[in-house]
Amino acid sequence: MKRYCLLLLVVLAMTSCQKSFHAEGFSLLLPNSVVSTKQSPVEDFSLYGFNIRSHLILSAYAGNQPSFPPDQTNGLSGGVETVNTINGCPSRRIVIARDKGLSESHILVHLRTKGWPEYVHFWYTNATPDQTSFAEAIISSVKPE
């Protein structure tokens, strides 16, 4: 019973420190300290940035034609690719360990087979362990709408 109560308190504390983020076609849960930005350079995709204290911790592409896996000439060789699901959506992930304990990750989430957007491609680069934790918490909350 004590474990259940402790777990319930942790869940309540985490959810009270989050806000919902709704984009066209998907939603996320963001920590209250995260500020989002959106760019739509052309009509067929959107780019999002998620920042803490003006520091970019996570980027995302929403559209129907992602470039995934990213170009190997950007230093992604040696990455480990896995296939999984996030909230029922098929996903692919490439993880690259960088020097000094930093990490890079690219995650492609297939939201739907028809409609817009079909995909969200998340990525973070040169992330510290704390930044990685924030980014992964956001990514793990993605849901199609």
Contacts in CASP RR format, 6 or more apart in sequence:
PFRMAT RR
TARGET T0000
AUTHOR 0000-0000-0000
METHOD contacts of the structure
MODEL  1
MKRYCLLLLVVLAMTSCQKSFHAEGFSLLLPNSVVSTKQSPVEDFSLYGF
NIRSHLILSAYAGNQPSFPPDQTNGLSGGVETVNTINGCPSRRIVIARDK
GLSESHILVHLRTKGWPEYVHFWYTNATPDQTSFAEAIISSVKPE
17 31 0 8 1.000
17 32 0 8 1.000
18 29 0 8 1.000
18 30 0 8 1.000
18 31 0 8 1.000
18 32 0 8 1.000
19 29 0 8 1.000
19 30 0 8 1.000
19 32 0 8 1.000
20 27 0 8 1.000
20 28 0 8 1.000
20 29 0 8 1.000
20 30 0 8 1.000
21 27 0 8 1.000
21 28 0 8 1.000
21 29 0 8 1.000
21 30 0 8 1.000
21 36 0 8 1.000
22 145 0 8 1.000
23 38 0 8 1.000
23 46 0 8 1.000
23 48 0 8 1.000
23 62 0 8 1.000
24 46 0 8 1.000
24 62 0 8 1.000
24 116 0 8 1.000
24 117 0 8 1.000
25 62 0 8 1.000
25 111 0 8 1.000
25 116 0 8 1.000
25 117 0 8 1.000
25 144 0 8 1.000
25 145 0 8 1.000
26 62 0 8 1.000
26 111 0 8 1.000
26 117 0 8 1.000
26 120 0 8 1.000
26 142 0 8 1.000
26 143 0 8 1.000
26 144 0 8 1.000
26 145 0 8 1.000
27 141 0 8 1.000
27 142 0 8 1.000
27 143 0 8 1.000
27 145 0 8 1.000
28 138 0 8 1.000
28 141 0 8 1.000
28 142 0 8 1.000
28 143 0 8 1.000
29 137 0 8 1.000
29 138 0 8 1.000
29 141 0 8 1.000
30 36 0 8 1.000
30 50 0 8 1.000
30 138 0 8 1.000
31 52 0 8 1.000
31 134 0 8 1.000
31 137 0 8 1.000
31 138 0 8 1.000
33 52 0 8 1.000
33 53 0 8 1.000
34 50 0 8 1.000
34 51 0 8 1.000
34 52 0 8 1.000
34 57 0 8 1.000
34 134 0 8 1.000
34 138 0 8 1.000
35 50 0 8 1.000
35 51 0 8 1.000
35 52 0 8 1.000
36 48 0 8 1.000
36 49 0 8 1.000
36 50 0 8 1.000
36 51 0 8 1.000
37 48 0 8 1.000
37 49 0 8 1.000
37 51 0 8 1.000
38 46 0 8 1.000
38 47 0 8 1.000
38 48 0 8 1.000
38 49 0 8 1.000
39 46 0 8 1.000
39 47 0 8 1.000
39 48 0 8 1.000
40 46 0 8 1.000
40 47 0 8 1.000
41 47 0 8 1.000
44 63 0 8 1.000
44 64 0 8 1.000
44 65 0 8 1.000
45 61 0 8 1.000
45 62 0 8 1.000
45 63 0 8 1.000
45 64 0 8 1.000
45 65 0 8 1.000
45 117 0 8 1.000
46 61 0 8 1.000
46 62 0 8 1.000
46 63 0 8 1.000
46 117 0 8 1.000
47 59 0 8 1.000
47 60 0 8 1.000
47 61 0 8 1.000
47 62 0 8 1.000
48 59 0 8 1.000
48 60 0 8 1.000
48 61 0 8 1.000
48 62 0 8 1.000
49 56 0 8 1.000
49 58 0 8 1.000
49 59 0 8 1.000
49 60 0 8 1.000
50 56 0 8 1.000
50 57 0 8 1.000
50 58 0 8 1.000
50 59 0 8 1.000
50 60 0 8 1.000
50 135 0 8 1.000
50 138 0 8 1.000
51 57 0 8 1.000
52 131 0 8 1.000
52 134 0 8 1.000
55 131 0 8 1.000
57 124 0 8 1.000
57 127 0 8 1.000
57 131 0 8 1.000
57 134 0 8 1.000
57 135 0 8 1.000
58 122 0 8 1.000
58 123 0 8 1.000
58 124 0 8 1.000
58 134 0 8 1.000
58 135 0 8 1.000
58 138 0 8 1.000
58 139 0 8 1.000
59 122 0 8 1.000
59 123 0 8 1.000
59 124 0 8 1.000
60 120 0 8 1.000
60 121 0 8 1.000
60 122 0 8 1.000
60 123 0 8 1.000
61 119 0 8 1.000
61 120 0 8 1.000
61 121 0 8 1.000
62 117 0 8 1.000
62 119 0 8 1.000
62 120 0 8 1.000
63 116 0 8 1.000
63 117 0 8 1.000
63 118 0 8 1.000
63 119 0 8 1.000
63 120 0 8 1.000
64 115 0 8 1.000
64 116 0 8 1.000
64 117 0 8 1.000
64 118 0 8 1.000
64 119 0 8 1.000
66 108 0 8 1.000
66 119 0 8 1.000
66 121 0 8 1.000
67 121 0 8 1.000
68 92 0 8 1.000
68 106 0 8 1.000
68 108 0 8 1.000
68 119 0 8 1.000
68 121 0 8 1.000
69 76 0 8 1.000
69 81 0 8 1.000
69 92 0 8 1.000
69 94 0 8 1.000
69 106 0 8 1.000
70 76 0 8 1.000
70 94 0 8 1.000
70 106 0 8 1.000
70 123 0 8 1.000
75 96 0 8 1.000
76 94 0 8 1.000
76 96 0 8 1.000
76 104 0 8 1.000
76 106 0 8 1.000
78 96 0 8 1.000
79 94 0 8 1.000
79 95 0 8 1.000
79 96 0 8 1.000
80 94 0 8 1.000
80 95 0 8 1.000
80 96 0 8 1.000
81 92 0 8 1.000
81 93 0 8 1.000
81 94 0 8 1.000
82 92 0 8 1.000
82 93 0 8 1.000
82 95 0 8 1.000
83 90 0 8 1.000
83 91 0 8 1.000
83 92 0 8 1.000
83 93 0 8 1.000
84 91 0 8 1.000
84 93 0 8 1.000
85 91 0 8 1.000
86 107 0 8 1.000
86 109 0 8 1.000
86 139 0 8 1.000
86 140 0 8 1.000
86 142 0 8 1.000
87 140 0 8 1.000
87 141 0 8 1.000
87 142 0 8 1.000
87 143 0 8 1.000
89 109 0 8 1.000
89 110 0 8 1.000
89 111 0 8 1.000
89 142 0 8 1.000
89 143 0 8 1.000
89 144 0 8 1.000
90 109 0 8 1.000
90 110 0 8 1.000
91 107 0 8 1.000
91 108 0 8 1.000
91 109 0 8 1.000
91 110 0 8 1.000
92 107 0 8 1.000
92 108 0 8 1.000
93 105 0 8 1.000
93 106 0 8 1.000
93 107 0 8 1.000
93 108 0 8 1.000
94 105 0 8 1.000
94 106 0 8 1.000
94 107 0 8 1.000
95 103 0 8 1.000
95 104 0 8 1.000
95 105 0 8 1.000
96 103 0 8 1.000
96 104 0 8 1.000
96 105 0 8 1.000
97 103 0 8 1.000
98 104 0 8 1.000
98 126 0 8 1.000
101 128 0 8 1.000
101 129 0 8 1.000
102 126 0 8 1.000
102 127 0 8 1.000
102 128 0 8 1.000
103 124 0 8 1.000
103 127 0 8 1.000
103 129 0 8 1.000
103 132 0 8 1.000
104 123 0 8 1.000
104 124 0 8 1.000
104 125 0 8 1.000
104 126 0 8 1.000
104 127 0 8 1.000
105 122 0 8 1.000
105 123 0 8 1.000
105 124 0 8 1.000
105 127 0 8 1.000
105 132 0 8 1.000
105 135 0 8 1.000
106 121 0 8 1.000
106 122 0 8 1.000
106 123 0 8 1.000
107 121 0 8 1.000
107 122 0 8 1.000
107 123 0 8 1.000
107 139 0 8 1.000
108 119 0 8 1.000
108 120 0 8 1.000
108 121 0 8 1.000
109 119 0 8 1.000
109 120 0 8 1.000
109 121 0 8 1.000
109 122 0 8 1.000
109 139 0 8 1.000
109 142 0 8 1.000
110 118 0 8 1.000
110 119 0 8 1.000
111 117 0 8 1.000
111 118 0 8 1.000
111 119 0 8 1.000
111 120 0 8 1.000
111 142 0 8 1.000
111 144 0 8 1.000
112 118 0 8 1.000
112 144 0 8 1.000
120 142 0 8 1.000
122 135 0 8 1.000
122 138 0 8 1.000
122 139 0 8 1.000
122 142 0 8 1.000
124 131 0 8 1.000
124 132 0 8 1.000
124 135 0 8 1.000
127 135 0 8 1.000
END
